[in-house]
Amino acid sequence: MYSKEFEEIVHLRRSNRVFDANIEVPDEVIRKGLELALLSPNSSNMQLWEFHWIKSKTELEKYVPLCLNQRAAKTAKQLVVFITRRDKWRERAKWNLGKVQDSIVGEPSRLQKSSLNYYGKLMPLIYSNDPFGFMTLVRKSISFFMGFRKPFYRAGGLAKQRIVVHKSCALAAQTFMLSIAAEGFDSCPLEGFDELRVKKALGLPRGAEICMIVAVGKGTEEGIYGPRFRVPKEEVIFVR
């Protein structure tokens, strides 16, 4: 039996584009939402993400033009920028490897041995890159030949890596927005922004990418641009 409470939260969450100027969003609401976002599912537990919380009025005003003067950005009480950090794969693989090593008491179990190989050998193979594309060729060759024998993960190059980390970061953003809705506030994920200028404003390195910017506040009726409608479920849900 499904949860009525969760269904209510999903229905409550709407992309509200105009927030009430007179109602503040408590910091604790954002903090809790970000802590819950950390629990989101992500590829190989690599957690190649960062969440930048913009809360001061001065900082918020700085990001309005960078978000193309959208009303959601202009009226937001808080902003959270969800960022992918594919460039931190070595650091995160080492962190996971250390967690596995710390859990070993005596002779490592079969699962622990597998995990040591996973983070010590497989993650470097999956995420390594070089200026000449050699590692991409290696991954594609392994996938091609091993795929003849059995179902196999089709590893690729930079594009595949970017897709993986953006999917994980988007899941975290969704967890955050559902948490905001559960606390009685509203959010709007912004797709329109100047990524280069946002990266510069945040002081991010070249390897970081913006997944999305989420504006938060107390929504208004004006901020809902119309009734929610979706393509008929028969066109998108298929039972095999």
Backbone torsions as a table, in degrees:
resi	resn	phi	psi	omega
1	MET	NA	128.9	-175.7
2	TYR	-80.7	161.9	-176.4
3	SER	-84.3	121.4	175.9
4	LYS	-65.5	-35.7	-178.4
5	GLU	-62.2	-43.7	-179.8
6	PHE	-67.4	-40.2	178.0
7	GLU	-59.6	-39.7	178.9
8	GLU	-64.0	-39.1	179.6
9	ILE	-66.1	-42.6	179.7
10	VAL	-62.6	-42.3	178.8
11	HIS	-69.2	-32.5	-179.5
12	LEU	-70.1	-36.8	-177.0
13	ARG	-68.3	113.8	175.0
14	ARG	-128.7	155.6	174.4
15	SER	-81.0	99.1	-178.2
16	ASN	-95.7	127.9	-171.3
17	ARG	-103.8	-1.4	177.0
18	VAL	-138.0	117.6	-176.7
19	PHE	-102.5	151.3	-178.9
20	ASP	-68.1	122.4	-177.1
21	ALA	-68.8	-20.5	-173.5
22	ASN	-96.2	-3.7	-177.1
23	ILE	-117.1	119.4	178.5
24	GLU	-86.2	155.7	174.3
25	VAL	-102.6	116.3	-179.8
26	PRO	-57.3	141.5	178.6
27	ASP	-56.0	-35.0	-177.0
28	GLU	-62.8	-30.7	178.4
29	VAL	-64.9	-44.3	179.0
30	ILE	-68.4	-45.7	-178.6
31	ARG	-58.5	-45.9	179.7
32	LYS	-65.1	-39.9	178.8
33	GLY	-61.8	-39.4	179.3
34	LEU	-70.6	-36.9	177.3
35	GLU	-65.3	-37.6	176.5
36	LEU	-70.1	-34.0	178.3
37	ALA	-61.6	-31.5	178.4
38	LEU	-62.7	-21.9	-179.2
39	LEU	-87.7	1.9	-177.4
40	SER	-65.5	149.5	175.6
41	PRO	-63.1	144.5	178.6
42	ASN	-154.5	155.5	-173.2
43	SER	-62.2	120.4	175.1
44	SER	58.5	19.5	-177.1
45	ASN	55.9	28.3	-179.5
46	MET	-76.9	-22.6	174.9
47	GLN	50.8	50.9	-178.0
48	LEU	-85.4	65.9	-177.3
49	TRP	-146.7	163.5	169.8
50	GLU	-143.5	148.0	178.2
51	PHE	-121.5	114.6	-178.9
52	HIS	-102.6	114.0	-175.1
53	TRP	-93.0	117.8	-179.7
54	ILE	-107.1	114.0	-171.1
55	LYS	-125.5	-29.2	-177.6
56	SER	-73.2	147.4	-178.1
57	LYS	-60.4	-39.3	179.7
58	THR	-61.6	-45.1	179.5
59	GLU	-67.9	-41.2	179.4
60	LEU	-59.0	-42.5	-180.0
61	GLU	-63.8	-32.0	179.6
62	LYS	-64.7	-31.8	-174.5
63	TYR	-90.0	-10.1	179.7
64	VAL	-58.9	-53.7	178.0
65	PRO	-65.3	-29.8	178.7
66	LEU	-68.7	-24.3	175.1
67	CYS	-96.6	24.3	173.2
68	LEU	61.4	30.2	176.4
69	ASN	58.5	29.3	176.8
70	GLN	-64.7	147.0	-177.0
71	ARG	-62.0	-35.0	179.3
72	ALA	-63.0	-36.9	178.5
73	ALA	-74.0	-39.4	-178.9
74	LYS	-62.9	-37.7	-174.2
75	THR	-101.2	-2.5	-177.3
76	ALA	-62.7	140.3	174.3
77	LYS	-88.5	-24.2	178.2
78	GLN	-147.7	150.7	173.1
79	LEU	-129.4	143.0	172.8
80	VAL	-128.3	125.4	178.8
81	VAL	-100.5	120.4	179.7
82	PHE	-95.5	123.1	-169.8
83	ILE	-124.7	138.9	174.2
84	THR	-93.4	141.5	179.9
85	ARG	-127.4	64.5	176.3
86	ARG	-57.0	-30.3	-177.1
87	ASP	-68.9	-11.5	-179.9
88	LYS	-96.5	17.1	-173.1
89	TRP	-61.6	-37.7	179.8
90	ARG	-62.5	-45.9	-179.3
91	GLU	-62.0	-44.1	-177.5
92	ARG	-73.6	-34.9	176.6
93	ALA	-65.0	-41.4	178.4
94	LYS	-64.1	-38.9	179.0
95	TRP	-63.0	-46.7	178.3
96	ASN	-63.1	-40.8	179.1
97	LEU	-61.0	-41.7	178.2
98	GLY	-63.4	-38.0	178.0
99	LYS	-62.5	-41.5	178.6
100	VAL	-65.1	-46.5	-178.9
101	GLN	-60.8	-39.5	179.9
102	ASP	-66.6	-23.7	-177.6
103	SER	-84.5	-10.0	-175.8
104	ILE	-81.9	124.8	174.4
105	VAL	-123.3	114.2	-176.5
106	GLY	77.2	-140.5	-180.0
107	GLU	-74.7	127.4	-179.5
108	PRO	-64.5	143.4	177.7
109	SER	-74.0	171.6	178.4
110	ARG	-60.8	-41.2	179.4
111	LEU	-65.5	-41.1	179.8
112	GLN	-65.5	-40.3	176.7
113	LYS	-62.1	-42.0	178.5
114	SER	-62.7	-40.9	179.8
115	SER	-66.8	-37.4	177.4
116	LEU	-62.3	-42.4	177.1
117	ASN	-68.2	-36.2	-177.5
118	TYR	-61.2	-51.3	-177.4
119	TYR	-85.9	-24.2	-179.8
120	GLY	-85.4	-27.2	-175.5
121	LYS	-123.9	-46.9	-174.4
122	LEU	-70.6	-45.2	-179.3
123	MET	-60.6	-42.3	174.4
124	PRO	-60.0	-36.2	177.8
125	LEU	-67.5	-40.3	-176.7
126	ILE	-71.9	-38.3	-170.7
127	TYR	-104.7	-11.7	-178.2
128	SER	-65.8	142.3	175.2
129	ASN	-138.1	158.9	177.3
130	ASP	-145.0	160.5	-175.0
131	PRO	-60.6	-23.8	-175.1
132	PHE	-99.2	-0.8	178.2
133	GLY	75.3	18.1	-178.4
134	PHE	-63.0	-44.7	-177.7
135	MET	-66.8	-33.3	175.8
136	THR	-62.7	-43.7	178.6
137	LEU	-62.7	-40.5	178.3
138	VAL	-61.6	-47.8	-179.0
139	ARG	-62.3	-45.5	-178.9
140	LYS	-66.0	-35.7	179.2
141	SER	-67.8	-43.8	178.1
142	ILE	-61.2	-45.0	-179.7
143	SER	-62.9	-41.2	-177.4
144	PHE	-64.8	-50.4	-175.0
145	PHE	-75.5	-39.6	178.6
146	MET	-70.2	-27.2	179.3
147	GLY	-68.6	-17.4	175.4
148	PHE	-68.7	-33.5	-171.8
149	ARG	-88.4	-33.4	-173.4
150	LYS	-164.2	166.2	173.7
151	PRO	-58.0	135.8	-172.3
152	PHE	-147.5	144.6	178.3
153	TYR	-64.7	124.6	-176.2
154	ARG	-89.9	82.1	179.2
155	ALA	-72.0	150.7	-179.5
156	GLY	-140.1	-143.6	-177.1
157	GLY	-104.3	-147.4	-175.6
158	LEU	-58.5	-40.3	-178.3
159	ALA	-61.1	-43.3	179.3
160	LYS	-65.3	-40.9	178.9
161	GLN	-62.3	-42.4	179.8
162	ARG	-63.1	-40.9	178.5
163	ILE	-60.8	-44.5	-177.9
164	VAL	-61.3	-49.0	-175.6
165	VAL	-71.9	-32.0	178.1
166	HIS	-70.7	-36.0	176.0
167	LYS	-61.3	-45.0	-179.8
168	SER	-63.3	-43.3	-178.4
169	CYS	-66.7	-36.5	178.3
170	ALA	-64.9	-35.3	176.2
171	LEU	-63.3	-39.7	178.2
172	ALA	-64.8	-40.9	179.2
173	ALA	-62.9	-39.3	178.7
174	GLN	-66.1	-41.5	176.2
175	THR	-58.6	-43.7	179.2
176	PHE	-60.9	-46.5	-177.3
177	MET	-66.9	-35.3	176.1
178	LEU	-67.7	-36.6	176.9
179	SER	-64.2	-40.9	177.9
180	ILE	-61.8	-43.1	179.2
181	ALA	-63.7	-39.0	-179.4
182	ALA	-63.9	-24.1	179.6
183	GLU	-92.0	4.5	176.3
184	GLY	87.4	14.4	177.9
185	PHE	-114.2	180.0	-173.5
186	ASP	-128.0	163.2	-178.9
187	SER	-145.1	165.2	175.8
188	CYS	-148.0	114.0	176.5
189	PRO	-75.2	125.5	-176.6
190	LEU	-98.8	127.1	176.2
191	GLU	-99.9	-25.6	-178.2
192	GLY	-89.5	104.0	176.4
193	PHE	-159.8	161.3	178.0
194	ASP	-89.8	99.4	-173.5
195	GLU	-60.2	-41.2	-178.1
196	LEU	-62.6	-43.2	-178.9
197	ARG	-72.9	-34.2	176.2
198	VAL	-65.2	-43.5	177.6
199	LYS	-59.9	-42.1	179.4
200	LYS	-65.3	-42.5	-179.7
201	ALA	-62.9	-34.5	-179.4
202	LEU	-87.0	-9.1	-178.7
203	GLY	69.3	36.3	-176.1
204	LEU	-84.9	149.4	176.8
205	PRO	-75.6	170.0	-176.5
206	ARG	-58.3	-37.4	-175.4
207	GLY	-73.3	-11.9	178.6
208	ALA	-82.2	148.2	177.7
209	GLU	-136.1	147.4	178.5
210	ILE	-84.7	122.4	175.9
211	CYS	-83.0	-52.7	175.7
212	MET	-167.0	161.7	174.4
213	ILE	-115.1	130.4	-177.8
214	VAL	-113.2	120.4	176.1
215	ALA	-90.3	141.6	-176.6
216	VAL	-130.9	141.9	175.9
217	GLY	-177.8	-169.6	173.1
218	LYS	-95.9	113.8	-174.1
219	GLY	-66.2	160.6	177.7
220	THR	-122.3	164.2	175.7
221	GLU	-61.6	-35.7	179.4
222	GLU	-63.3	-28.0	-176.7
223	GLY	-77.8	-11.3	175.1
224	ILE	-96.3	112.9	-171.3
225	TYR	-81.2	1.8	178.1
226	GLY	159.3	174.4	178.9
227	PRO	-65.5	149.7	177.1
228	ARG	-76.8	130.3	174.4
229	PHE	-139.2	148.5	-177.1
230	ARG	-132.5	156.0	173.3
231	VAL	-57.0	142.5	179.8
232	PRO	-51.5	137.4	-175.6
233	LYS	-59.3	-26.4	179.6
234	GLU	-65.1	-19.9	-179.7
235	GLU	-87.5	-13.4	-175.4
236	VAL	-128.4	-15.7	178.9
237	ILE	-109.3	120.1	-178.5
238	PHE	-124.7	129.5	179.8
239	VAL	-104.2	122.8	-177.0
240	ARG	-103.5	NA	NA
